[in-house]
Amino acid sequence: MTVLSSAPIWSNIGKFFLVFLGWSAYVLAFGFVLFAVTRLYESLRNEKLIRNSMVFGLVVLCLLVLLESRLIMGPLTAGALADVLAMPFQGWPPAVGHVLVIGLILVVTIFTFRITFAHVMMVYRFIERIIGDSPRGEDEYEEESEAAPSRFLGQRPQFSRYSAASRAALDDFEDVDEPEAELELPSAPSRRQLASRAGKVAQAARASKQPQPAAPLVDEEIYYDDGFNSYDDYSDKTIAMEPEQYEYEDENYYFDDEDPLNDINLHKHHVSIVPRGVHEPQPLDITDHTGATRGAHQQALSFDDHQGLRFDDHDDQTVIDDDIVLQPAPGNEPLLLEPNPRGEAARSGRKVRQVTPNPPVVAPAPVQRQASVAMPVIPPAPKSGSGSKKMANAVASMNTPNIKSSWQPPKLDVLQAPDNAKQQIYSEDTAALAKLIQDTLRSFRVEAEVREEDISIGPTIIRFGIRPTGRPQMVLDEMSGKLMPVRDASGQIVYETRTRVSRIMALQNDLALVLEAKTIRMEAPVPGRPYVGVEIPNKNSRLVMLREVLESKEFQAAKAKSKLSIGLGKDVAGQVRVGDLAKMPHLLIAGATGAGKSVMINAIIASILMQSTPDDVRLLMVDPKMVELNMYNGIPHLLSPVVVDVEKVVSLLKNAIAEMERRYRLFSQLGVRNLEGYRKLRAQKLTQGDTSLNNLPAIVIIIDELADLMMAAPEEVEGMICRLAQLARATGIHLVVATQRPSVDVITGLIKANIPTRISFMVSSAVDSRTIIDMGGAERLLGRGDMLYLPADAGRPERIQGAFLSDDEAQRLADFWRQQIVQHALALGVDPQAANEQSQVEPGWELKVEHPDEFELEDELLDRAEDVVREQGRASISLLQRRLKIGYSRAARLIDLLEQHGIIGQSVDGGRAREVYDNGPRGGGDGHSLADEADDIMEEEKARNEFLRNQASRFSHNPPPIDDDEMDM
Ligand SMILES: Nc1ncnc2c1ncn2[C@@H]1O[C@H](COP(=O)(O)OP(=O)(O)OP(=O)(O)O)[C@@H](O)[C@H]1O
């Protein structure tokens, strides 16, 4: 106005405004300038500061103040507009006009600036604090604790991290003299109460346009509480309730910043009492640490776990213990074992001894046994000059103390090289997809962001990481005068309201729709990462060849540690993933037909054949499909030819159990606990020239279709697999079991409990997925090698694209090993054909056809049974059960055999006890009375019923504990 009135051209316009608006013309001019500046700021910062309701409110407020000034000062003082506004008040008592206008001013002020009771209280407290001289913090919370409606305004009590026994936390705020009863936390309301309360609050909020507190979220919780994996089952319901959810995302929603019992404020208080500045590092609390890192995937460091091996890098030695040093010899020489200079032997001088490369094996291939004596040593693969590789070779040799094997593993050339297609990298397409995801979430009013660094591109899958964000808490920066988001000590933005992970999960189908993906899988949260993973198929997918996995440094490091390392494939970030069968120690593979199980089994076999000689690992294979594993027949690793006849499987498993028991006996005699201990002992003995201990190779039993076996002989197969799985780990016997029928009659509870490491390929339903990996997700896989790998020690499965191995490659690999048998035979002057036939079955591993319900009863047991019946002068099943401590079915079978051998007679007139022919020298038993007969009948009935109940419960998929007698074969 000043400018206008001083400029001659505009002075008349200025005068008009002053006459019309009075003093408010200045306010109006100032308001225009402020509005222009704020709009400019808004456009520069892309923020919205001016609300229309506020502009309108300010204008009304200005007019009311103008009117009030006119009422106070009389006509012609506040401009013509004020005179017009005051016209309705003419004739009114002046006091009424003042009260009305001032009242209106107050109301408009409250609406314009959204003043709440909390603000009033804040001002009140502030004034009170200034007037009174009590220091800040005293007494104030005591009053509030009465006024505060809830201690958990910011969070529901049952989920508050401060709720359970959080006395200490609350004590910071509450008067210590407060009676005990008042400190008691409110008990968590029932779900029903919460739901009805939620409904009421929602109604009230709708009516008054006030924000809802957090209670309505209970509804959401009801749907999501049981975990995201069963999301599919209720996604429809969840999506249907979306509009309800938006109400409490209203931007008016706020917490009372001053409420000391609000969880967020409690948290802020805790943060504020953390001492600032540099402070001493605290000792690691291992319980806390374990809790915090549980589930996070951590890549094991190489060379950190060698059962007593230490490495002295500087001189290329491997220290086995204080007495022995394994030293890689120069060139192609065999490894040398020498006493450790720090050990006792070292004190008498550093003596280097070469170990003879003829390790006797427990059940060696006949050709090999001869070869190890007379055959010229096949030179090992040429070593590269690098120290670390030498070290790896040394360690690999150390794991299997047959220091120099006469077998030679193949070179990687046997396998097909990957094609030249490069791994896809981050591109504009990917960025566009990320933006699409973010925009879709925004359009559903879900605050979240997709950052470039959270995008992982794998061979068949791209994973986008969605970070839930929210509404940041803002503070006025005193330096710049701007509103800035509050950051915590680690620099992360502190959110006032956060987006719930479940809201992102609820949009799974919407995201699949906009991304036009065949199927998407969501993982919340990705273990060890602060985001929800959305996995969509990579349109530029490529094969992961086994060779590239075996060539990788990850596999090389794993190979150095274990001869049973297997190349699994590549994860969603394109990183090679390997496993160690020795640690698994058994593996269950399941998936629909054509999903990639057989390829996986071939990859596992190939991983072993590429690194391990028959001295390290022996194989047993069962292939009821008859075509999948046949190609491996004749390789020296096989203990017996691939079993295609289901009836021979029982025999094979029995052999494995017998070998396991034999190894256990051997270990207990030697005082070692497991195969590792045995190998260490053997290495020690070899250094002393003692070759009495044979080499014990690990044994891997591969079963390609468990369902067929479970059909043929459910009890025996289940029992034996469980027995092997429970006890075989220490003896180096490992199971790899595959099935395309992931139903509970095939993968029974017992089998599942004993095989902790599992791989699930694509399955047809979430139920199947749960049967295999105890959670859903496998039904959303893509097939063709796309799998979820659940290691024994991980809570969540990891998605991996399995390594691919063509039939030609497998054939070449098998040919390579068969060729070595021929080479050995030629070197020995044996007929290769004969050698091949001879090496088909290891002595002691011959298989015979067994009818599943028949027990093979050892001669010893039959003899003992004969002794018992002759001693007692009578024969009955219950008698044998009692005296021989065996199960019903074995006792019944023994009775049959005794009858067949003519030792006892047939049962007469339904009686249980039978006549024993010719008591002979061992006779003289007490015969049997009628009372004995009755006892026998009762006992036998009891045992038979027990047996039948067991059988029935096995068929109803609820297996009882295994009867040791039944399995003690
Ligand atoms: N890792 C992989 N990478 C690429 N393709 C694969 C992979 N694994 C399997 N496939 C493809 O899937 C097909 C079927 O695989 P596979 O024979 O292993 O299935 P399966 O689960 O054993 O089926 P079935 O139970 O009927 O034998 C293969 O011929 C191959 O084309």
The ligand as an SDF file (V2000), in Angstrom:
LIG
                    3D

 31 33  0  0  0  0  0  0  0  0999 V2000
   18.5640  -76.8550  -13.6290 N   0  0  0  0  0  0  0  0  0  0  0  0
   17.8840  -76.8590  -14.7660 C   0  0  0  0  0  0  0  0  0  0  0  0
   18.0840  -75.8750  -15.6520 N   0  0  0  0  0  0  0  0  0  0  0  0
   17.3740  -75.8650  -16.7970 C   0  0  0  0  0  0  0  0  0  0  0  0
   16.4600  -76.7780  -17.1400 N   0  0  0  0  0  0  0  0  0  0  0  0
   16.2290  -77.7750  -16.3100 C   0  0  0  0  0  0  0  0  0  0  0  0
   16.9220  -77.8670  -15.0680 C   0  0  0  0  0  0  0  0  0  0  0  0
   16.4840  -78.9510  -14.4350 N   0  0  0  0  0  0  0  0  0  0  0  0
   15.5610  -79.5160  -15.2300 C   0  0  0  0  0  0  0  0  0  0  0  0
   15.4080  -78.8130  -16.3510 N   0  0  0  0  0  0  0  0  0  0  0  0
   14.4860  -79.1180  -17.4510 C   0  0  0  0  0  0  0  0  0  0  0  0
   13.3790  -79.8050  -16.9430 O   0  0  0  0  0  0  0  0  0  0  0  0
   13.2580  -81.0630  -17.5820 C   0  0  0  0  0  0  0  0  0  0  0  0
   12.7690  -82.1080  -16.6100 C   0  0  0  0  0  0  0  0  0  0  0  0
   13.7400  -82.2770  -15.6190 O   0  0  0  0  0  0  0  0  0  0  0  0
   13.8580  -83.6370  -14.8000 P   0  0  0  0  0  0  0  0  0  0  0  0
   13.8740  -84.7740  -15.7110 O   0  0  0  0  0  0  0  0  0  0  0  0
   14.9930  -83.4910  -13.8770 O   0  0  0  0  0  0  0  0  0  0  0  0
   12.4990  -83.6080  -14.0330 O   0  0  0  0  0  0  0  0  0  0  0  0
   12.0380  -84.5950  -12.8980 P   0  0  0  0  0  0  0  0  0  0  0  0
   11.5640  -83.7440  -11.7970 O   0  0  0  0  0  0  0  0  0  0  0  0
   13.0880  -85.5680  -12.6130 O   0  0  0  0  0  0  0  0  0  0  0  0
   10.8210  -85.2990  -13.5550 O   0  0  0  0  0  0  0  0  0  0  0  0
   10.3870  -86.7910  -13.3360 P   0  0  0  0  0  0  0  0  0  0  0  0
    9.9940  -86.8940  -11.9200 O   0  0  0  0  0  0  0  0  0  0  0  0
    9.2510  -86.9630  -14.2750 O   0  0  0  0  0  0  0  0  0  0  0  0
   11.5620  -87.6040  -13.6900 O   0  0  0  0  0  0  0  0  0  0  0  0
   14.6290  -81.3660  -18.1300 C   0  0  0  0  0  0  0  0  0  0  0  0
   14.5730  -82.1380  -19.2700 O   0  0  0  0  0  0  0  0  0  0  0  0
   15.1790  -80.0110  -18.4330 C   0  0  0  0  0  0  0  0  0  0  0  0
   14.8220  -79.6110  -19.7220 O   0  0  0  0  0  0  0  0  0  0  0  0
  1  2  1  0
  2  3  1  0
  2  7  2  0
  3  4  2  0
  4  5  1  0
  5  6  2  0
  6  7  1  0
  6 10  1  0
  7  8  1  0
  8  9  2  0
  9 10  1  0
 10 11  1  0
 11 12  1  0
 11 30  1  0
 12 13  1  0
 13 14  1  0
 13 28  1  0
 14 15  1  0
 15 16  1  0
 16 17  2  0
 16 18  1  0
 16 19  1  0
 19 20  1  0
 20 21  2  0
 20 22  1  0
 20 23  1  0
 23 24  1  0
 24 25  2  0
 24 26  1  0
 24 27  1  0
 28 29  1  0
 28 30  1  0
 30 31  1  0
M  END
$$$$
